[in-house]
């Protein structure tokens, strides 16, 4: 039997060859995915906000970006719901990590419901029969106002963690510390691809919608 000498010992998390070991950490993996997706959403929502300033002439970009957002929105909801479900089902790793502060836990379901309402009403506004449009527009605008306030609090509450975690899967020195970085990157790319497909499918509806709305206003 060979006994390792003092020179063979390695710091925690580092193999004897000097390479940092990849560890399995489901809570860190989930947090990285959530944070990276949040950054993607923040950028897309900022661009979407520009289109709101002149939504009439910018309706097509507004719709296209809105549809691209659908994929990342569903991905972030999925990662967040997964985290909460694992915690409340008693997963030891998530229990050890602990829940977010109570105000953020209470705010989370509100943000999810309002997000679904904003997107569902926006899609329905574009695709629903003309008589429904005034109702859908009212719901879309009202839910957006409420969503904006809730989302502002949500972003501020998670800002530090997002800034800390989001780069970790994209930087060479940290991406290999937790396994699955490549899968998480592909998940984000796939969510954007799904959104792009939806945008391509829905964008041609904008022209007929505007024409029908113009006729309805006469």
C-alpha beads as a LAMMPS data file, in Angstrom:
LAMMPS data file: protein, C-alpha beads

218 atoms
217 bonds

1 atom types
1 bond types

-500.0 500.0 xlo xhi
-500.0 500.0 ylo yhi
-500.0 500.0 zlo zhi

Masses

1 110.0

Atoms # bond

1 1 1 0.000 0.000 0.000
2 1 1 1.354 3.397 -0.954
3 1 1 1.058 6.183 1.583
4 1 1 0.734 9.677 0.222
5 1 1 3.367 12.027 1.459
6 1 1 2.972 15.719 2.244
7 1 1 3.801 16.612 -1.350
8 1 1 0.870 14.542 -2.647
9 1 1 -1.788 16.400 -0.727
10 1 1 -3.984 18.818 -2.638
11 1 1 -6.258 21.632 -1.502
12 1 1 -9.964 20.899 -1.268
13 1 1 -11.569 20.773 -4.678
14 1 1 -8.215 20.330 -6.497
15 1 1 -6.980 17.007 -7.869
16 1 1 -3.369 15.814 -7.336
17 1 1 -2.626 16.846 -10.928
18 1 1 -3.496 20.431 -10.068
19 1 1 -6.779 20.483 -11.983
20 1 1 -9.816 21.675 -10.081
21 1 1 -12.368 18.925 -9.591
22 1 1 -15.836 19.273 -11.085
23 1 1 -18.392 18.792 -8.346
24 1 1 -22.051 17.901 -8.431
25 1 1 -24.047 20.639 -6.718
26 1 1 -27.695 20.743 -7.812
27 1 1 -28.509 23.920 -5.905
28 1 1 -25.556 25.825 -7.390
29 1 1 -26.365 24.461 -10.856
30 1 1 -29.971 25.609 -10.548
31 1 1 -28.922 29.004 -9.221
32 1 1 -26.494 29.508 -12.121
33 1 1 -29.156 28.630 -14.686
34 1 1 -31.682 30.942 -13.062
35 1 1 -29.220 33.827 -12.869
36 1 1 -27.945 33.452 -16.442
37 1 1 -31.503 33.299 -17.766
38 1 1 -32.381 36.363 -15.709
39 1 1 -29.638 38.355 -17.450
40 1 1 -30.929 37.290 -20.867
41 1 1 -34.432 38.345 -19.834
42 1 1 -33.189 41.661 -18.501
43 1 1 -31.539 42.526 -21.830
44 1 1 -34.554 41.471 -23.898
45 1 1 -36.992 43.263 -21.603
46 1 1 -34.919 46.438 -21.819
47 1 1 -35.194 46.323 -25.622
48 1 1 -38.910 45.531 -25.340
49 1 1 -39.281 48.559 -23.092
50 1 1 -37.897 50.777 -25.849
51 1 1 -40.619 49.553 -28.215
52 1 1 -43.303 50.443 -25.661
53 1 1 -42.330 54.112 -25.939
54 1 1 -43.716 54.114 -29.500
55 1 1 -45.654 50.878 -29.685
56 1 1 -47.668 52.005 -32.728
57 1 1 -44.854 52.286 -35.290
58 1 1 -42.783 49.716 -33.385
59 1 1 -45.541 47.134 -33.026
60 1 1 -43.751 44.513 -35.145
61 1 1 -40.493 44.664 -33.091
62 1 1 -42.651 44.717 -29.955
63 1 1 -44.378 41.494 -30.973
64 1 1 -41.203 39.816 -32.224
65 1 1 -39.223 40.519 -29.051
66 1 1 -42.222 39.572 -26.940
67 1 1 -42.390 36.172 -28.618
68 1 1 -38.620 35.660 -28.306
69 1 1 -39.055 36.298 -24.583
70 1 1 -41.496 33.407 -24.204
71 1 1 -38.784 30.719 -24.254
72 1 1 -36.465 32.288 -21.632
73 1 1 -39.462 33.256 -19.475
74 1 1 -40.649 29.639 -19.368
75 1 1 -37.098 28.437 -18.682
76 1 1 -36.662 30.787 -15.738
77 1 1 -40.093 29.886 -14.362
78 1 1 -39.171 26.221 -14.665
79 1 1 -35.875 26.614 -12.817
80 1 1 -37.524 28.677 -10.082
81 1 1 -40.454 26.294 -9.629
82 1 1 -38.020 23.383 -9.579
83 1 1 -36.030 25.019 -6.774
84 1 1 -39.100 25.677 -4.658
85 1 1 -40.560 22.216 -5.282
86 1 1 -37.304 20.510 -4.288
87 1 1 -37.149 22.591 -1.114
88 1 1 -40.732 21.946 -0.041
89 1 1 -40.490 18.245 -0.957
90 1 1 -37.586 17.952 1.459
91 1 1 -34.590 17.548 -0.847
92 1 1 -31.587 17.583 1.559
93 1 1 -29.392 19.784 -0.679
94 1 1 -32.075 22.430 -1.100
95 1 1 -33.069 22.205 2.565
96 1 1 -29.470 22.804 3.588
97 1 1 -29.207 25.807 1.290
98 1 1 -32.421 27.235 2.717
99 1 1 -35.174 29.340 1.131
100 1 1 -34.969 32.957 -0.036
101 1 1 -36.133 35.657 2.402
102 1 1 -39.871 35.543 3.134
103 1 1 -40.733 38.735 1.172
104 1 1 -39.149 37.283 -1.981
105 1 1 -40.927 33.953 -1.439
106 1 1 -44.256 35.757 -1.221
107 1 1 -43.445 37.928 -4.222
108 1 1 -42.418 35.002 -6.443
109 1 1 -45.911 33.589 -7.136
110 1 1 -47.225 37.114 -7.785
111 1 1 -44.518 37.700 -10.392
112 1 1 -45.267 34.357 -12.065
113 1 1 -49.025 34.987 -12.260
114 1 1 -48.594 38.533 -13.569
115 1 1 -45.966 37.428 -16.103
116 1 1 -48.280 34.731 -17.449
117 1 1 -51.132 37.250 -17.610
118 1 1 -49.080 39.835 -19.503
119 1 1 -47.848 37.352 -22.084
120 1 1 -51.119 35.455 -22.458
121 1 1 -53.141 38.647 -22.895
122 1 1 -50.606 40.011 -25.381
123 1 1 -50.737 36.863 -27.499
124 1 1 -54.531 36.733 -27.239
125 1 1 -54.708 40.383 -28.253
126 1 1 -52.936 39.536 -31.482
127 1 1 -54.663 36.230 -32.259
128 1 1 -58.144 36.539 -30.724
129 1 1 -61.224 37.593 -32.722
130 1 1 -61.704 41.323 -33.175
131 1 1 -64.575 41.700 -30.612
132 1 1 -62.264 40.454 -27.857
133 1 1 -59.492 42.925 -28.558
134 1 1 -60.679 45.793 -26.368
135 1 1 -60.950 43.462 -23.363
136 1 1 -57.582 41.842 -24.061
137 1 1 -55.943 45.240 -24.476
138 1 1 -57.316 46.407 -21.116
139 1 1 -56.091 43.236 -19.393
140 1 1 -52.714 43.514 -21.120
141 1 1 -52.166 47.119 -20.053
142 1 1 -53.437 46.667 -16.480
143 1 1 -51.429 43.507 -15.870
144 1 1 -48.326 45.158 -17.336
145 1 1 -48.535 48.034 -14.834
146 1 1 -48.844 45.598 -11.927
147 1 1 -46.171 43.333 -13.383
148 1 1 -43.716 46.205 -13.789
149 1 1 -43.964 47.130 -10.109
150 1 1 -43.657 43.528 -8.926
151 1 1 -40.793 42.827 -11.321
152 1 1 -38.878 45.912 -10.152
153 1 1 -39.001 44.606 -6.576
154 1 1 -38.093 41.111 -7.768
155 1 1 -35.044 42.348 -9.693
156 1 1 -33.823 44.479 -6.802
157 1 1 -34.278 41.600 -4.368
158 1 1 -32.174 39.236 -6.494
159 1 1 -29.735 41.740 -7.994
160 1 1 -26.688 40.821 -5.910
161 1 1 -27.126 37.057 -6.324
162 1 1 -27.730 37.426 -10.057
163 1 1 -24.620 39.545 -10.549
164 1 1 -22.588 37.030 -8.548
165 1 1 -23.892 33.841 -10.153
166 1 1 -24.688 34.734 -13.764
167 1 1 -21.074 34.901 -15.050
168 1 1 -19.947 31.624 -13.468
169 1 1 -20.979 29.341 -16.316
170 1 1 -19.364 31.650 -18.870
171 1 1 -15.938 32.289 -17.331
172 1 1 -13.174 29.746 -17.861
173 1 1 -11.992 29.653 -14.259
174 1 1 -15.436 29.016 -12.785
175 1 1 -17.546 27.227 -15.408
176 1 1 -15.983 23.840 -14.621
177 1 1 -16.362 24.080 -10.875
178 1 1 -19.910 22.702 -11.098
179 1 1 -20.854 20.073 -13.656
180 1 1 -23.442 20.743 -16.354
181 1 1 -22.326 24.209 -17.489
182 1 1 -22.569 23.184 -21.127
183 1 1 -26.068 21.759 -20.654
184 1 1 -27.197 24.965 -18.960
185 1 1 -25.806 27.059 -21.802
186 1 1 -27.589 24.872 -24.348
187 1 1 -30.824 25.180 -22.372
188 1 1 -30.645 28.966 -22.646
189 1 1 -29.795 28.768 -26.350
190 1 1 -32.698 26.368 -26.918
191 1 1 -35.104 28.682 -25.102
192 1 1 -34.057 31.535 -27.381
193 1 1 -34.458 29.294 -30.419
194 1 1 -37.986 28.370 -29.327
195 1 1 -38.787 32.058 -28.902
196 1 1 -37.353 32.841 -32.329
197 1 1 -39.527 30.171 -33.952
198 1 1 -42.597 31.611 -32.228
199 1 1 -41.615 35.106 -33.391
200 1 1 -41.287 33.964 -37.000
201 1 1 -44.665 32.243 -36.776
202 1 1 -46.512 35.168 -35.203
203 1 1 -44.872 38.201 -36.849
204 1 1 -46.897 37.882 -40.101
205 1 1 -50.050 38.424 -38.044
206 1 1 -49.090 41.995 -37.183
207 1 1 -49.934 43.456 -40.608
208 1 1 -53.447 41.970 -40.819
209 1 1 -54.043 42.938 -37.175
210 1 1 -53.170 46.556 -37.891
211 1 1 -55.351 46.550 -41.015
212 1 1 -58.305 45.091 -39.122
213 1 1 -57.829 47.594 -36.308
214 1 1 -57.775 50.483 -38.804
215 1 1 -61.024 49.261 -40.346
216 1 1 -62.574 48.918 -36.903
217 1 1 -61.724 52.518 -36.064
218 1 1 -63.507 53.922 -39.109

Bonds

1 1 1 2
2 1 2 3
3 1 3 4
4 1 4 5
5 1 5 6
6 1 6 7
7 1 7 8
8 1 8 9
9 1 9 10
10 1 10 11
11 1 11 12
12 1 12 13
13 1 13 14
14 1 14 15
15 1 15 16
16 1 16 17
17 1 17 18
18 1 18 19
19 1 19 20
20 1 20 21
21 1 21 22
22 1 22 23
23 1 23 24
24 1 24 25
25 1 25 26
26 1 26 27
27 1 27 28
28 1 28 29
29 1 29 30
30 1 30 31
31 1 31 32
32 1 32 33
33 1 33 34
34 1 34 35
35 1 35 36
36 1 36 37
37 1 37 38
38 1 38 39
39 1 39 40
40 1 40 41
41 1 41 42
42 1 42 43
43 1 43 44
44 1 44 45
45 1 45 46
46 1 46 47
47 1 47 48
48 1 48 49
49 1 49 50
50 1 50 51
51 1 51 52
52 1 52 53
53 1 53 54
54 1 54 55
55 1 55 56
56 1 56 57
57 1 57 58
58 1 58 59
59 1 59 60
60 1 60 61
61 1 61 62
62 1 62 63
63 1 63 64
64 1 64 65
65 1 65 66
66 1 66 67
67 1 67 68
68 1 68 69
69 1 69 70
70 1 70 71
71 1 71 72
72 1 72 73
73 1 73 74
74 1 74 75
75 1 75 76
76 1 76 77
77 1 77 78
78 1 78 79
79 1 79 80
80 1 80 81
81 1 81 82
82 1 82 83
83 1 83 84
84 1 84 85
85 1 85 86
86 1 86 87
87 1 87 88
88 1 88 89
89 1 89 90
90 1 90 91
91 1 91 92
92 1 92 93
93 1 93 94
94 1 94 95
95 1 95 96
96 1 96 97
97 1 97 98
98 1 98 99
99 1 99 100
100 1 100 101
101 1 101 102
102 1 102 103
103 1 103 104
104 1 104 105
105 1 105 106
106 1 106 107
107 1 107 108
108 1 108 109
109 1 109 110
110 1 110 111
111 1 111 112
112 1 112 113
113 1 113 114
114 1 114 115
115 1 115 116
116 1 116 117
117 1 117 118
118 1 118 119
119 1 119 120
120 1 120 121
121 1 121 122
122 1 122 123
123 1 123 124
124 1 124 125
125 1 125 126
126 1 126 127
127 1 127 128
128 1 128 129
129 1 129 130
130 1 130 131
131 1 131 132
132 1 132 133
133 1 133 134
134 1 134 135
135 1 135 136
136 1 136 137
137 1 137 138
138 1 138 139
139 1 139 140
140 1 140 141
141 1 141 142
142 1 142 143
143 1 143 144
144 1 144 145
145 1 145 146
146 1 146 147
147 1 147 148
148 1 148 149
149 1 149 150
150 1 150 151
151 1 151 152
152 1 152 153
153 1 153 154
154 1 154 155
155 1 155 156
156 1 156 157
157 1 157 158
158 1 158 159
159 1 159 160
160 1 160 161
161 1 161 162
162 1 162 163
163 1 163 164
164 1 164 165
165 1 165 166
166 1 166 167
167 1 167 168
168 1 168 169
169 1 169 170
170 1 170 171
171 1 171 172
172 1 172 173
173 1 173 174
174 1 174 175
175 1 175 176
176 1 176 177
177 1 177 178
178 1 178 179
179 1 179 180
180 1 180 181
181 1 181 182
182 1 182 183
183 1 183 184
184 1 184 185
185 1 185 186
186 1 186 187
187 1 187 188
188 1 188 189
189 1 189 190
190 1 190 191
191 1 191 192
192 1 192 193
193 1 193 194
194 1 194 195
195 1 195 196
196 1 196 197
197 1 197 198
198 1 198 199
199 1 199 200
200 1 200 201
201 1 201 202
202 1 202 203
203 1 203 204
204 1 204 205
205 1 205 206
206 1 206 207
207 1 207 208
208 1 208 209
209 1 209 210
210 1 210 211
211 1 211 212
212 1 212 213
213 1 213 214
214 1 214 215
215 1 215 216
216 1 216 217
217 1 217 218
